[in-house]
Amino acid sequence: MQILTVRLEMVFEQVRMACKEPGAGRVIDVGSDHGYLAVRCLEEGLAGSVVCTEIHKEPAKRSEEALNEAGFADQSKVFVTDGLAGVLLKDKDIVVIAGMGGLNMIDIITRALNDNGSEVLSNVTFVLQPQKSNDLVRRYLAENGFVLEDETVCYDRDIFYNCLRAVYEGTGRTLSDEEACYGPLLLKKYSDGDKDVAAYFDHLDKIFEIRKRSNPVIKSALEERKRNECK
Ligand SMILES: C[S@@+](CC[C@H](N)C(=O)[O-])C[C@H]1O[C@@H](n2cnc3c(N)ncnc32)[C@H](O)[C@@H]1O
């Protein structure tokens, strides 16, 4: 079985949860790098087939080799492309975008919305693990009609990571600064006593205290959180 890092294991668990009919649909891994996640999805029978996309040739080659060596040549395709360019989405697809910056992610999803239309998008699940700009990703998703199904956190080699699972429903909504910076679902898990989320929030509180000096959104999020915690 393909071993994954704690971070990628968290991403994989979200793919598992997104998978309504194991073996029926595709997992599309955007920015697949070594191809480990795609291999694992096929090994565990979550996907009938996988598509890996890579903006660079070398990681695309790595992904292809990993899939071939694991015996999945017939169930996989690897493209050198930017995001989802040239990959038309289908019902039940699970699109994974992990390990890259939030702005890059937003750009990829925006182009996917334009290329595929909202009807197709409504049957696609997005599993997103941004390395930064979480607030912008959450805000983008909410304002552009995506609904969060779940958000999880993990601690891997001294770094906290989070992972979002979102589906397109079409009705946009606005997030408060607190919701954007901490995550609406994580805030709920925190108030339900989730210890992993509490550790993550502890970490966020510390870095936000420093960043609030130069970032008014973070300053407002911290103030809102303090007010809400006092209630
Ligand atoms: C840090 S790696 C993360 C790999 C893997 N997804 C993970 O989470 O471990 C990011 C990968 O995304 C690729 N990448 C960055 N921007 C991309 C884009 N717009 N389209 C496709 N691949 C991209 C990079 O070449 C790199 O291999």
The ligand as an SDF file (V2000), in Angstrom:
LIG
                    3D

 27 29  0  0  0  0  0  0  0  0999 V2000
    4.2200   21.0040   -3.4110 C   0  0  0  0  0  0  0  0  0  0  0  0
    3.6490   19.9930   -4.6790 S   0  0  0  0  0  0  0  0  0  0  0  0
    2.3050   19.1480   -3.9160 C   0  0  0  0  0  0  0  0  0  0  0  0
    2.1010   17.8040   -4.5350 C   0  0  0  0  0  0  0  0  0  0  0  0
    0.9310   17.0100   -4.0260 C   0  0  0  0  0  0  0  0  0  0  0  0
   -0.3200   17.5240   -4.5560 N   0  0  0  0  0  0  0  0  0  0  0  0
    0.9050   17.0070   -2.5290 C   0  0  0  0  0  0  0  0  0  0  0  0
   -0.0270   17.5960   -1.9580 O   0  0  0  0  0  0  0  0  0  0  0  0
    1.8140   16.4280   -1.9260 O   0  0  0  0  0  0  0  0  0  0  0  0
    2.7870   21.0820   -5.7860 C   0  0  0  0  0  0  0  0  0  0  0  0
    2.7450   20.5240   -7.1870 C   0  0  0  0  0  0  0  0  0  0  0  0
    1.7940   21.2630   -7.9290 O   0  0  0  0  0  0  0  0  0  0  0  0
    2.3030   21.5280   -9.1990 C   0  0  0  0  0  0  0  0  0  0  0  0
    1.5750   22.7120   -9.6900 N   0  0  0  0  0  0  0  0  0  0  0  0
    1.6790   23.9850   -9.2460 C   0  0  0  0  0  0  0  0  0  0  0  0
    0.8160   24.7780   -9.9050 N   0  0  0  0  0  0  0  0  0  0  0  0
    0.1530   23.9910  -10.7880 C   0  0  0  0  0  0  0  0  0  0  0  0
   -0.8540   24.2300  -11.7500 C   0  0  0  0  0  0  0  0  0  0  0  0
   -1.3680   25.4500  -11.9390 N   0  0  0  0  0  0  0  0  0  0  0  0
   -1.3160   23.1870  -12.4730 N   0  0  0  0  0  0  0  0  0  0  0  0
   -0.8060   21.9470  -12.2940 C   0  0  0  0  0  0  0  0  0  0  0  0
    0.1610   21.6600  -11.4030 N   0  0  0  0  0  0  0  0  0  0  0  0
    0.6360   22.6620  -10.6470 C   0  0  0  0  0  0  0  0  0  0  0  0
    3.7920   21.7150   -8.9920 C   0  0  0  0  0  0  0  0  0  0  0  0
    4.5290   21.4540  -10.1550 O   0  0  0  0  0  0  0  0  0  0  0  0
    4.0770   20.6640   -7.8970 C   0  0  0  0  0  0  0  0  0  0  0  0
    4.4530   19.4190   -8.4230 O   0  0  0  0  0  0  0  0  0  0  0  0
  1  2  1  0
  2  3  1  0
  2 10  1  0
  3  4  1  0
  4  5  1  0
  5  6  1  0
  5  7  1  0
  7  8  2  0
  7  9  1  0
 10 11  1  0
 11 12  1  0
 11 26  1  0
 12 13  1  0
 13 14  1  0
 13 24  1  0
 14 15  1  0
 14 23  1  0
 15 16  2  0
 16 17  1  0
 17 18  1  0
 17 23  2  0
 18 19  1  0
 18 20  2  0
 20 21  1  0
 21 22  2  0
 22 23  1  0
 24 25  1  0
 24 26  1  0
 26 27  1  0
M  CHG  2   2   1   9  -1
M  END
$$$$
